[in-house]
Amino acid sequence: MLFPFLKNKGIYAVAVLSTKAEKKKIGIVPCGNEIFPRLVPVPGRTGCFILSEELILHFLPLLYKGYKVRNRRHLLCRRRNSSSEIFFRVSENV
């Protein structure tokens, strides 16, 4: 199985998906600032913001139509230097 390229210092939403035949798969969605800012203003609440990765986790079922999203509570951050590679769990109970 090939593992996708994950950008250094990138934050990723990770979900466990299942098919109708109950086969499990992993969904990984980048939560970078390239698409929209990390802090998203909350409409109607001046000075209130929500993290973009929280929005992505919330709306994962819309991205994976045809799959049942079993678990979508994990954010990973990839950190890499010249000699090692480490994945940090950013959040478990979003």
Wavefront OBJ file of the C-alpha trace (Angstrom):
o trace
v 0.000 0.000 0.000
v 1.364 3.411 -0.937
v 1.220 6.193 1.596
v 0.398 9.690 0.287
v 2.896 12.538 0.375
v 2.346 14.618 3.499
v 3.876 18.073 3.597
v 6.288 18.864 6.425
v 4.609 20.876 9.217
v 1.247 20.204 7.600
v -1.916 19.501 9.574
v -4.174 16.748 8.254
v -7.680 15.619 9.169
v -7.790 11.825 9.333
v -10.957 9.737 9.144
v -11.692 6.032 9.243
v -14.112 5.240 6.419
v -16.089 2.110 5.646
v -17.759 0.900 2.469
v -21.124 -0.824 2.201
v -19.197 -4.119 2.275
v -17.647 -2.967 5.608
v -14.149 -2.611 4.140
v -12.200 -0.011 6.113
v -10.203 2.770 4.497
v -8.384 5.840 5.731
v -9.212 9.322 4.454
v -6.603 12.078 4.813
v -7.477 15.713 4.074
v -4.896 18.521 4.191
v -5.868 21.484 6.369
v -3.386 24.010 4.963
v -3.752 27.765 4.553
v -3.569 27.502 0.755
v -7.354 27.311 0.378
v -8.621 29.505 3.211
v -7.108 30.990 6.370
v -6.549 28.831 9.451
v -8.781 31.120 11.529
v -12.240 31.458 9.986
v -14.518 34.201 11.347
v -17.809 32.957 12.805
v -20.688 34.759 11.043
v -22.729 37.001 13.310
v -20.207 36.848 16.197
v -17.721 39.672 16.062
v -14.262 38.660 17.234
v -15.084 34.909 17.264
v -13.163 32.464 15.115
v -13.049 28.728 14.449
v -10.045 26.753 13.229
v -10.330 25.632 9.612
v -9.343 22.079 10.595
v -12.352 21.915 12.926
v -14.628 22.832 10.004
v -12.972 20.221 7.787
v -13.460 17.515 10.434
v -17.100 18.505 10.829
v -17.841 18.346 7.095
v -15.840 15.197 6.237
v -19.032 13.203 5.453
v -19.720 15.638 2.601
v -16.273 14.924 1.128
v -16.628 11.151 1.339
v -20.073 10.484 -0.115
v -20.625 6.769 -0.574
v -18.609 5.992 2.550
v -19.625 5.932 6.159
v -17.288 8.110 8.231
v -16.609 5.939 11.289
v -14.155 8.150 13.098
v -13.250 11.730 12.277
v -11.736 13.015 15.481
v -8.074 12.998 14.620
v -5.742 15.690 13.392
v -2.145 14.822 12.585
v 0.822 17.103 12.153
v 3.874 15.893 10.268
v 7.260 17.077 11.572
v 10.422 16.057 9.804
v 14.091 16.903 10.138
v 17.121 15.481 8.345
v 17.339 12.331 10.452
v 13.844 11.458 11.601
v 10.165 11.772 10.883
v 7.516 12.145 13.564
v 3.727 12.362 13.388
v 2.037 14.183 16.251
v -1.589 13.717 17.127
v -2.817 17.278 17.376
v -6.274 16.468 18.649
v -8.327 13.454 19.595
v -11.603 14.841 20.891
v -12.617 17.622 18.560
l 1 2 3 4 5 6 7 8 9 10 11 12 13 14 15 16 17 18 19 20 21 22 23 24 25 26 27 28 29 30 31 32 33 34 35 36 37 38 39 40 41 42 43 44 45 46 47 48 49 50 51 52 53 54 55 56 57 58 59 60 61 62 63 64 65 66 67 68 69 70 71 72 73 74 75 76 77 78 79 80 81 82 83 84 85 86 87 88 89 90 91 92 93 94
